[in-house]
Amino acid sequence: MNAAFQSLPPSAASSVVVEETALRTEALSLWYGKRQALSDIDLDVPARRITALIGPSGCGKSSLLRCLNRLNDEIAEARVAGRVRVGEIDAYAKDTLVHDLRRRVGMVFQKPNPFPLSIHDNVAYGLRLLGIKRRRELDERIESALKAAALWDEVSSRLDDSALELSLGQQQRLVIARAIAVEPEVLLLDEPASALDPAATLRFEELLHELAQRYTLLLVTHNMQQAARVSHYAAFLHEGRLVEFGDTDALFTNPRVRQTEDFITGRYG
């Protein structure tokens, strides 16, 4: 991971000073046509930790994730203001290569999206785009990624099988293996366990803790129990604004903002 830059003083919404920042937004705003989806988001995402984005449906959580690796570029009416920094990279600078940004900031969606290829070729896909062609190096990187995604023991004997034959839980771990094979700095996860059964969800949450030892994870979840279980930090969004950010235990047990408390306790949302 690139050397982190010095943190700015915490905003009014923040109750922590982040010592090492992997990703930062500064006055980040987003419009879809005339509708403003995000307003002046200032957020320092701690390195090699799990940060949960929580808030009611439509508050801007997924829109924020899509800003961080410029997926909103693909929406014609989308317009972004402010800054996103990943290490020393300004994500929206004119000379920033989007494909390089997306290698640094990987994305895992709510529904697993393996390619209609073999398990092997799914993980190899991004590596080949990086110019890695030698079979031995590919095989080593694929094995390493599948092990990191806790999937190797289940698929090592059938790497040539179609990825679409895997269970939903296995497909989601395969998508993670595909993302981390190219060694990103940050991994964005948009409700990645919402389609999984309880057993697969438990395994997935255990995997997140293992991944956080090497990667910075930013997790969107509607499950407050899951956010409390797996995240180190939490950010509460409401109507496109960052209301509160802090240590998860502190935010859930002693929120500083009444609006946060009302959401966590189920008074609305």
Secondary structure by P-SEA (a helix, b strand, c coil): ccccccccccccccccccccccbbbccbbbbccccccccbbbbbbbccbbbbbbbcccccaaaaaaaaaccccccccccccccccccccccccccccaaaaaaabbbbccccccccccaaaaaaaaaaaaccccaaaaaaaaaaaaaaaccccccccccccccccccaaaaaaaaaaaaacccccbbbbccccccccaaaaaaaaaaaaaaaacbbbbbbbccaaaaaccccbbbbbccccccccccaaaaacccccaaaaaaaacccc
